[in-house]
Amino acid sequence: MIRRFFWLVVGIGIGAGGSFWANRRVRRVIDRYAPEEIRARVENRVRSMGEEVRSAVAEGRDAMREREAQLGARPRRNRRSPWDPRVTDAREEALRERASLGSLGHYRHGL
């Protein structure tokens, strides 16, 4: 879980840093080479792309939460805690059975 969180933070940092760097780079190029009308169009397009990215990320998060809810709602099989009384009782019963079989019991019963 800590590794996931670490890589999540690293990914967010790289994404934010890359986005900031790309934004600065594009603005410099626009300022250097474009007339005012083209510059305004490009800025509007960049803004709309940013909105599209934000909506895609939000949609992805919603899908992730939905899938996590589905996985959390599934019944868990064979995942009992070692402290579960049913598991402890089953272990004790198996130990008692082995003790009652004696030292050669596993040969007689094919265990």
N, C-alpha and C positions, 0 to 999 in steps of 0.2 A: 504494500500500500504506500509506503514511504517512497519507494522507487517511482511509482506512478505519479505521485505528487511532485517529486523532484523533476521528472521529465515534463510534466505538465507546465511547471513554472519555467523550465528552460525553454520549452516551445513557445510559451507566451512571450517570454523575453526576446527570443530571436524574432518572432513574428512582429512584435511591436517595434523592435529596433530596425528590422528590415523595412517595415512599412514607413517608419519615420525617414530612414535614409532614402528610400525610393521617392517619397514625397518631395524631399528637399532637392533631389537630383532632377526630377521632372520639372519642378518649379523653376530651377535655374535654367534648364534648357528652354522652357517656354518663355521665360523672361528674355533670354538672349536672342531667340530666333523668330518669335511669332508676333504678328501684328495684334492689336488689341482685340479684334473680333474673334480671331481664331483662339486666342488665349482664353477668352471668356467661354467659348464652346468647349475647349479641352477641360477647363476647370469644372464646368457643369458635368461633363462626362465622368471625370474622376470622382466627383461627389456622388453621382448616381451609382458608380461602381462600388464605392464605399458602402452605400446603402444596401446594394445587392449582397455584398459580402456580409454585412451585419445581419441581414435577414436570413442568409444561408446558414450562418453560425447559429442563429436563434432556432432555426428549423432543425438543425443537427442536434442541438441541446435538447429540444423537445423530444426528438426521436430517441435520444439516449436515455432520457428520463423515463419515457414510456417503456423502453426495452428493459431497463433496470426494474421497473415496477412489475413487468411480466415475469422476469427472472425471480424476483423476490416473492411473487405470489405462487410460484411452483412449489409443490410439496418436495421436501428434501428426503431422499431415501438413503438409508445406510449411513447417515451422518449423525450418529448419536455421540454425545459427549462421554468421555470415560467416567464422568461423575454421575451419569444417568443411572438410576437404580436398576433399570432393566438390564443394562449392560453388565453392571456389577453382579447381579443375580445370575445372569447367564454364565459369567466367568466362574463364579463360585460353584455353580452346578457342574460345569465341565471339569473343574478340578476335583470335585467329590467323585464324579464318575470315573475319572482316571485313577484316583486313589483306590476305589473299590475294585477295579480291574486287576490291580497288582502290577508287578513289574513286567509280566509278559502279556498283559491285556491287549496291547496294541497289535500283537501277532494274531491273537484269537479272533479279533473283530475286524481285521483288515484295515486298521488305521495307520 
